[in-house]
Amino acid sequence: MNHLGHKELADWAFPYIKINNGDVILDIGCGGGANVARFLETYPDSIVYGIDYSPVSVSLTKKMNKAEIEKGRCCILEGNVRHMPYEQNTFDWVTAFETVYYWPDLVDSFRQVRRVLKHNGKFAVINGADADGGWIWDRYIDGMHTYTSIELEQHLFSAGFSRIELNRKKEQHFICAIAYK
């Protein structure tokens, strides 16, 4: 998750994620930890959390961000979006890089994200595959469900988000949706 096309997608999406230094950030599905590390480096006054259901991903993320974990600027947990151990109104930003494809009951999962966001918090969904124009990875990867940009927007509104900005790089099927609480 830290290399190849994943980095290209993250590089493309990061300018749309307008975090303020000092914001509290949660990366859901933190994978190998590269995006957590990037947040920590870019926003030195922020605290960054990561959660992933894969113990291997949690281990890799902890290893990559060990120094910042020891300083108390980073906390990585094993868990999933439907049962996050965080209080309501905890985070200024929540990000999900290439992970919502696998989330069960997407609207309920989005509601859980909304629950942990502060008032006026923002949620960035970054996908490197979409179903617009027939780009359906579901046929090749078990348990994956790609969404059109319209489906993502509808699910986010259904979960209670008030406004959604859709950013797309159509030729590569990249989507960065920013949803506002």
C-alpha positions in Angstrom: 0.0 0.0 0.0 3.0 2.3 0.4 4.2 2.1 -3.2 3.3 1.7 -6.8 -0.1 3.2 -7.8 -1.1 3.9 -4.3 1.5 6.6 -3.8 0.4 8.2 -7.1 -3.2 8.4 -5.9 -2.2 9.8 -2.5 0.1 12.4 -4.2 -2.9 13.4 -6.4 -5.4 13.6 -3.6 -3.3 15.3 -0.8 -3.9 18.9 -2.2 -7.6 18.4 -1.8 -7.2 17.5 1.8 -6.8 21.0 3.4 -5.8 20.1 6.9 -4.7 22.9 9.4 -1.6 22.3 11.4 -2.8 21.2 14.8 -5.9 19.3 13.6 -6.6 15.9 15.0 -6.5 13.4 12.1 -7.8 9.8 11.8 -6.7 7.6 8.8 -9.1 4.6 8.5 -7.5 1.6 6.8 -4.0 3.0 7.5 -2.4 0.1 5.5 1.3 0.3 5.5 1.4 3.7 7.3 2.7 5.9 4.5 -0.2 8.4 4.7 0.0 8.5 8.5 3.7 9.3 8.2 3.0 12.0 5.6 0.4 13.6 7.9 2.9 13.6 10.8 5.6 15.2 8.7 3.4 17.8 7.0 1.5 18.8 10.2 4.0 18.8 13.1 1.5 20.2 15.6 -1.2 17.6 14.7 -1.9 14.3 16.4 -2.5 11.4 14.0 -4.5 8.3 14.6 -4.7 5.2 12.4 -7.0 2.2 12.5 -7.0 -0.9 10.4 -8.6 -4.3 10.7 -5.5 -6.1 9.5 -3.0 -6.9 12.3 -0.2 -7.0 9.6 -1.1 -3.4 8.5 -1.2 -2.2 12.1 2.2 -3.7 12.7 3.7 -2.1 9.6 2.1 1.3 10.4 3.5 1.1 14.0 6.9 0.2 12.7 7.0 3.0 10.1 5.8 5.6 12.7 7.5 4.3 15.8 9.3 7.5 16.7 6.1 9.6 16.6 4.2 7.0 18.5 6.8 7.2 21.2 6.5 11.0 21.3 2.7 10.6 21.8 1.8 12.2 18.4 0.5 9.1 16.9 -1.7 6.2 18.0 -2.4 3.1 15.8 -5.1 0.6 16.7 -6.5 -2.6 15.2 -10.2 -2.3 14.6 -12.8 -1.5 12.0 -15.0 1.4 10.9 -18.2 -0.1 12.3 -16.8 -0.3 15.8 -14.3 2.5 16.3 -13.2 3.0 19.9 -13.3 6.8 19.6 -15.6 9.2 21.3 -18.0 11.4 19.4 -16.6 14.7 18.1 -13.0 13.7 18.3 -11.4 14.4 14.9 -11.1 17.4 12.6 -10.3 15.2 9.7 -10.9 11.5 8.8 -9.4 10.0 5.7 -10.0 6.7 4.0 -7.5 5.9 1.2 -8.7 3.0 -1.0 -10.6 1.2 1.7 -14.3 2.0 1.4 -14.5 -0.7 -1.3 -14.4 -3.2 1.5 -16.6 -1.6 4.1 -19.9 -3.4 5.0 -23.1 -1.4 4.9 -21.5 1.7 3.5 -24.1 4.2 4.8 -23.8 2.9 8.4 -20.0 3.0 8.1 -20.2 6.6 6.9 -22.5 7.4 9.9 -19.8 6.0 12.2 -17.2 8.3 10.6 -19.6 11.2 11.0 -20.1 10.3 14.7 -16.3 10.7 15.4 -15.9 13.9 13.5 -16.0 17.3 15.3 -18.6 19.9 14.3 -17.5 21.1 10.9 -15.2 18.2 10.6 -14.3 16.8 7.2 -14.1 13.3 5.7 -12.0 12.5 2.7 -12.8 9.3 0.7 -10.0 8.6 -1.8 -10.5 5.9 -4.3 -8.2 4.8 -7.1 -11.0 2.8 -8.8 -14.5 3.9 -9.6 -17.4 2.3 -11.4 -17.9 5.3 -13.7 -17.5 4.2 -17.3 -17.4 0.5 -16.4 -14.2 0.4 -14.3 -15.4 -2.5 -12.2 -12.6 -4.2 -10.2 -15.3 -6.2 -8.3 -15.1 -8.8 -11.0 -11.5 -9.5 -10.1 -11.1 -9.0 -6.4 -13.2 -10.9 -3.9 -15.0 -8.7 -1.4 -14.4 -5.4 -3.3 -17.2 -3.1 -4.4 -16.3 -0.1 -6.5 -18.7 2.9 -6.5 -19.6 5.5 -9.0 -19.0 9.1 -7.9 -22.8 9.5 -7.8 -23.2 6.5 -5.5 -20.5 7.8 -3.1 -22.1 11.1 -3.0 -25.6 9.6 -2.3 -24.2 7.4 0.4 -22.5 10.3 2.1 -25.6 12.4 2.0 -27.7 9.5 3.4 -25.2 9.2 6.3 -25.9 12.8 7.2 -23.1 14.8 5.6 -24.2 18.3 4.7 -22.0 19.0 1.6 -19.8 16.9 -0.6 -17.1 18.1 -3.0 -16.2 15.6 -5.7 -12.8 15.8 -7.3 -12.0 13.4 -10.1 -9.2 12.4 -12.4 -11.4 10.6 -14.9 -8.7 9.1 -17.1 -7.3 7.3 -14.1 -10.6 6.7 -12.3 -9.4 8.6 -9.2 -11.9 10.1 -6.9 -11.4 12.3 -3.8 -14.7 13.1 -2.2 -14.6 15.6 0.7 -17.7 15.4 2.9 -18.5 18.0 5.5 -20.3 17.3 8.8 
